[in-house]
Amino acid sequence: MSWKHTFLIVTGCALTGMVLGGLFGFASGKVTPDFFRHIIPWQDVEPVGVATFFGATSGVVLGGGLGCFSILIEFVLKWRKKEHAAGPR
């Protein structure tokens, strides 16, 4: 697996997580704005904006982590396949 392929997988997963987390944050900020007013200490900040920001930030972290985990699983599967192809010792 090349570095370019690894970079594209992790970046794609992080961006997908950002979009999904942002959408979830936006929806939850629209549905329950009073909930986010209790969480954020600043009263001049829009609750929908804060929910969208935190959702997108969490999505990047979790999506990137999921991408790294998929790279690790692919590495282990290729390593085991190569080990079994060599035959018993």
C-alpha positions as CSV (number, residue, x, y, z in Angstrom):
1,M,0.0,0.0,0.0
2,S,1.4,3.3,-1.0
3,W,1.5,6.5,1.2
4,K,-0.7,8.2,-1.3
5,H,-3.4,5.5,-0.9
6,T,-3.1,5.7,2.9
7,F,-3.3,9.5,2.9
8,L,-6.4,9.4,0.7
9,I,-8.2,6.9,2.8
10,V,-7.6,8.7,6.1
11,T,-8.4,12.1,4.6
12,G,-11.5,10.8,3.0
13,C,-12.7,9.2,6.2
14,A,-12.0,12.4,8.1
15,L,-13.8,14.6,5.7
16,T,-16.8,12.2,5.6
17,G,-16.8,12.3,9.4
18,M,-16.7,16.1,9.4
19,V,-19.7,16.3,7.1
20,L,-21.7,13.7,9.0
21,G,-20.8,15.2,12.4
22,G,-21.6,18.7,11.2
23,L,-25.0,17.7,9.9
24,F,-25.7,15.9,13.1
25,G,-24.6,18.9,15.1
26,F,-26.7,21.3,13.0
27,A,-29.8,19.1,13.3
28,S,-29.4,18.7,17.1
29,G,-28.8,22.4,17.5
30,K,-32.0,23.1,15.6
31,V,-34.1,20.5,17.4
32,T,-32.8,21.3,21.0
33,P,-31.2,24.8,21.1
34,D,-31.9,25.1,24.8
35,F,-29.8,22.1,25.6
36,F,-26.7,23.8,24.1
37,R,-27.4,27.0,25.9
38,H,-26.8,25.2,29.1
39,I,-23.6,23.6,27.9
40,I,-21.8,26.7,26.5
41,P,-20.7,29.3,29.0
42,W,-20.9,32.2,26.4
43,Q,-24.4,33.6,26.0
44,D,-23.6,35.6,22.8
45,V,-22.9,32.5,20.7
46,E,-25.5,30.8,18.5
47,P,-26.3,27.3,19.9
48,V,-26.7,25.9,16.4
49,G,-23.3,27.2,15.4
50,V,-21.6,25.7,18.5
51,A,-23.4,22.4,18.0
52,T,-22.3,22.3,14.3
53,F,-18.7,23.2,15.2
54,F,-18.4,20.6,17.9
55,G,-20.1,18.0,15.7
56,A,-17.8,18.6,12.8
57,T,-14.7,18.6,15.1
58,S,-15.7,15.3,16.7
59,G,-16.5,13.9,13.2
60,V,-13.0,14.7,12.0
61,V,-11.3,13.1,14.9
62,L,-13.5,10.0,14.9
63,G,-13.5,9.7,11.1
64,G,-9.8,10.0,10.9
65,G,-9.4,7.4,13.6
66,L,-11.7,5.1,11.8
67,G,-9.6,5.6,8.6
68,C,-6.4,4.8,10.6
69,F,-8.1,1.7,12.0
70,S,-9.1,0.5,8.5
71,I,-5.5,0.9,7.3
72,L,-4.3,-1.1,10.3
73,I,-6.8,-3.9,9.6
74,E,-5.8,-4.0,5.9
75,F,-2.1,-4.2,6.9
76,V,-2.7,-7.1,9.3
77,L,-4.8,-9.0,6.7
78,K,-2.2,-8.6,4.0
79,W,0.5,-9.6,6.5
80,R,-1.4,-12.8,7.5
81,K,-2.2,-13.6,3.9
82,K,1.5,-13.3,3.0
83,E,2.4,-15.5,6.0
84,H,-0.1,-18.2,5.0
85,A,1.1,-18.1,1.4
86,A,4.6,-19.0,2.5
87,G,3.3,-22.3,4.0
88,P,4.1,-24.0,7.2
89,R,7.6,-23.8,8.6
